[in-house]
Amino acid sequence: MRAIAQIRKELDEAAEARRKLRRSTSPGDAVRLVEQARGLDERIAALWVELRSAKAHVRSGPRESIIRSARAEERFNRDIRTRKSA
């Protein structure tokens, strides 16, 4: 997993590239500019997902341990409901 600072830096760079791209108006290159903007939008969205994941990892630990804990809690709650209804 990459460092949060590294992800933020790349996110800032991609956002700045997108801003510059959107400011450039070249009538002959409209299709190319739209494709580049779409690619940057997708990259920025992926970086946001990665950033949220990295923050969750720092806050709560690895994804696998979070899932394991959630499943254990769900089993516990299911057992409690079963015992109450019995």
C-alpha positions as CSV (number, residue, x, y, z in Angstrom):
1,M,0.0,0.0,0.0
2,R,1.3,3.4,-1.0
3,A,1.8,6.2,1.5
4,I,-1.0,8.7,1.9
5,A,1.3,11.6,1.0
6,Q,2.3,9.9,-2.2
7,I,-1.3,9.3,-3.2
8,R,-2.3,12.9,-2.4
9,K,0.6,14.3,-4.4
10,E,-0.4,12.2,-7.5
11,L,-4.0,13.3,-6.9
12,D,-3.0,16.9,-6.9
13,E,-0.9,16.5,-10.0
14,A,-3.8,14.8,-11.9
15,A,-6.3,17.4,-10.8
16,E,-3.9,20.2,-11.9
17,A,-3.4,18.5,-15.3
18,R,-7.2,18.2,-15.6
19,R,-7.6,21.9,-14.8
20,K,-5.0,22.9,-17.4
21,L,-6.6,20.5,-20.0
22,R,-10.1,22.0,-19.4
23,R,-8.8,25.5,-19.8
24,S,-7.1,24.7,-23.2
25,T,-9.5,25.2,-26.0
26,S,-8.3,23.9,-29.3
27,P,-11.1,23.4,-31.8
28,G,-9.3,20.8,-33.9
29,D,-8.4,18.7,-30.9
30,A,-11.8,18.6,-29.2
31,V,-12.1,14.8,-29.4
32,R,-8.6,14.2,-28.1
33,L,-9.1,16.7,-25.3
34,V,-12.3,15.0,-24.2
35,E,-10.6,11.6,-24.2
36,Q,-7.7,12.9,-22.1
37,A,-10.1,14.6,-19.7
38,R,-12.1,11.4,-19.4
39,G,-8.9,9.5,-18.7
40,L,-7.9,12.0,-16.0
41,D,-11.3,11.8,-14.4
42,E,-11.0,8.0,-14.2
43,R,-7.5,8.3,-12.8
44,I,-8.6,10.9,-10.2
45,A,-11.6,8.7,-9.2
46,A,-9.2,5.7,-8.7
47,L,-6.8,7.8,-6.7
48,W,-9.7,8.9,-4.4
49,V,-10.6,5.2,-3.8
50,E,-7.0,4.4,-3.1
51,L,-6.7,7.3,-0.7
52,R,-9.8,6.3,1.2
53,S,-8.5,2.7,1.4
54,A,-5.1,3.9,2.7
55,K,-6.7,6.0,5.3
56,A,-9.0,3.1,6.4
57,H,-5.9,0.9,6.6
58,V,-4.1,3.4,8.9
59,R,-7.2,3.9,11.0
60,S,-8.5,0.3,11.3
61,G,-5.8,-2.0,10.0
62,P,-5.7,-4.3,6.9
63,R,-8.9,-4.9,5.0
64,E,-8.8,-8.6,5.7
65,S,-8.8,-8.0,9.5
66,I,-11.7,-5.6,9.2
67,I,-13.7,-8.1,7.2
68,R,-12.8,-10.9,9.7
69,S,-13.9,-8.8,12.6
70,A,-17.2,-7.8,10.9
71,R,-18.0,-11.5,10.1
72,A,-17.2,-12.5,13.7
73,E,-19.5,-9.7,15.0
74,E,-22.3,-10.8,12.6
75,R,-22.0,-14.4,13.8
76,F,-22.2,-13.2,17.4
77,N,-25.3,-11.1,16.7
78,R,-26.9,-14.0,14.8
79,D,-26.2,-16.3,17.7
80,I,-27.7,-13.8,20.1
81,R,-30.9,-13.5,18.0
82,T,-31.1,-17.3,17.7
83,R,-30.9,-17.7,21.5
84,K,-33.5,-15.0,22.1
85,S,-36.0,-16.6,19.8
86,A,-35.5,-20.1,21.2
